[in-house]
Amino acid sequence: MKTPYTLAMDMQRQAWEGAAEMAEKLSVAPDRSETLNEVEVGQTPHEVVYEENKLHLKHYEAQTDEQHDVPILIVYALINRPYILDLQPDRSVVKTLLEEGFDVYLIDWGEPSELDRSLTLDDYVTRYIDNCVDVVRERSGQDAINVLGYCMGGTMSAMYTALFPEKVRNLGLMAAGLCFTGEGGVLELWGAEEYYDPETVTETFDNVPAEFLDVGFALMDPVQNNLTKYVRFYENMDDEDFVENFARMEKWLADGIDVAGETYDQFIRDVYQENKLVENELYLDGKHVDVENIDMPVLQIVAEYDHLIPPGASKPFNEAIPSEDTEIMEFPTGHIGMSVSSRSHAELWPDVCEWFEERSTVDDETDAAATETGTADDLESAETAETAEANGAGVVESDDLTELTGVGEAYADDLRAAGIETFADLAAADVADLASETGISPSRIEDWIDQASER
């Protein structure tokens, strides 16, 4: 049995050891502070290939000599910055896809201004996403591309695919909120109609402040977010790699963005409160978001310990769509862990890449059939022209609409289908009528009309 003197000496020794440990940690504090302030994120080389309003469409530099035929467009949420998918070189979803031979694009939404308060889900889905998809289709020469949506971006990707199924070859949904019938976790409970009115927030702030959203997410796990992680940081402060990883995540968490007010209202009411997407009752600006159109391959990537979007808010969606090629990859991690944890990159993402790879090779027979069809169409057109000329009819030559900046073959086909064959036709067109007929954004058409008028 220890005497009072022995106990006192033990306590003093423990105090000295604690003081020595603290002194050692404090000695590296200036270096760790510099790491926290200067850590870099989103380092994978890319270029911006399209801009609209605050949106930037990024195209990443290829990292393999051979690439799969069908590119991947990543659609992230409207909350936070998308560099969580490219947080650091050894834990980057973007880089992993590139190293597996995919041609990768990513939508960076930017942050809405007060003038963007009235942007709706229709604007984001049928205008912004659709314009980006068309750019990728045009650049790749593919009629349909792969779409990979994360979180709210996955929800919007499902909406987009239901509206434009012909443009999506394979759909990947990553931690996407799709079904809210009681299995959606804390967010579904907090967002329930009897407890929460989103208009109260948007009428007060216009756009929903990032700080408001951050506090809500932090309160879902208050001990971890406000205490535990800082204790772990102190305990590992002498580990430079740990500090760098911690700094990158903190930078991303602090780099939140506001959400357009009208879009927030729609999303909470239609998706969370009324569950219209999976119930097939959702309309965007009068257009039915018919999930019965989702008949292409669909992969759901869900996190077993996701407290933001629990598996029950995602998995039932596969039963609501007609696709005969669906798969669910459920992994033991959290909402963010699926994109940044070393285990996810070692065990989950190779399977995801394999799934897309198996479905991203354009069939040679299909190409040959398309070529034969094209040849037959060309011959028929030539014969029609010869017949018209023989009958004395004048043949109107079409202009090459792709000479206009921003008009590729896909857009040119849309314009021809609307009766626009020449620059003169385009210069004389009505912006609103042509936008309505083709589904192309009015601002883009207006730019093309200006160019055509100068020819």
Secondary structure, DSSP 8 states (H G I E B T S, - for coil): ---HHHHHHHHHHHHHHHHHHHHHHHHTHHHHHHHHHH-----S-EEEEEEETTEEEEEE---SSS--SS-EEEE--SSS-GGGGBSSGGGBHHHHHHHTT--EEEEE-----GGGTT--HHIIIIIIIHHHHHHHHHHHT-SSEEEEEETHHHHHHHHHHHH-GGGEEEEEEES-----SS-SHHHHHHT-TTT--HHHHHHHHSSB-HHHHHHHHHHTSHHIIIIIHHHHHHHTTT-HHHHHHHHHHHHHHH----B-HHHHHHIIIIIIIS-TTTTT--EETTEE--GGG--S-EEEEEETT-SSS-GGGTTTHHHHS--S-EEEEEESS-TTHHHH-HHIIIIIHHHHHHHHHHT-S--HHHHHHHHHHHHHHHHHHHHHHHHHHHTT--------GGGSTT--HHHHHHHHHTT--SHHHHHTS-HHHHHHHH---HHHHHHHHHHHHT-
